Amino acid sequence: MSGLHVRRHEVHQNLHAVFRDETRVSGWQLIDLTQSVLDRMLRRESGRMRKRKCLCCSAVFMSEGPHNRLCKHHRATIGRLGREMVG
């Protein structure tokens, strides 16, 4: 077991962070963002994330699975193009 878990801030009750046992391993943020960080850490530890090459530029990045084949830069670029083409 990884020992990863979410804990609420003692003073600022709306903030949460990811802890590994007793050590904080993420920043304090809202629960939705904290849960996303925890999920990403668990995927990485389980081996589901791995290095892949971007289909556009061949840059190596950490991929969440076979559906994730573009680096962050090209995914954002394609997202902008899609909105511009629609509107």
Residue pairs with C-beta under 8 A, 6 or more apart in sequence:
2 20
2 41
2 42
2 45
3 20
3 21
4 18
4 19
4 20
4 25
4 38
4 41
4 42
4 45
5 18
5 19
5 38
6 16
6 17
6 18
6 19
6 31
6 34
6 35
6 38
7 16
7 17
7 18
7 19
7 24
8 15
8 16
9 15
9 16
9 17
9 28
12 28
14 30
14 31
15 28
15 29
15 30
16 28
16 29
16 30
16 31
16 34
17 24
17 25
17 26
17 27
17 28
17 29
17 34
18 24
18 25
18 26
18 34
18 37
18 38
18 41
19 25
25 41
26 34
26 37
26 38
29 37
40 49
40 64
43 49
43 64
44 62
48 64
48 65
49 62
49 63
49 64
49 65
50 62
50 63
51 60
51 61
51 62
51 63
52 60
52 61
52 62
52 63
52 68
52 69
53 59
53 60
54 60
54 61
54 69
54 70
54 71
54 74
55 69
55 70
55 74
56 70
56 71
56 74
57 71
57 73
57 74
59 71
59 73
61 71
61 72
63 69
70 78
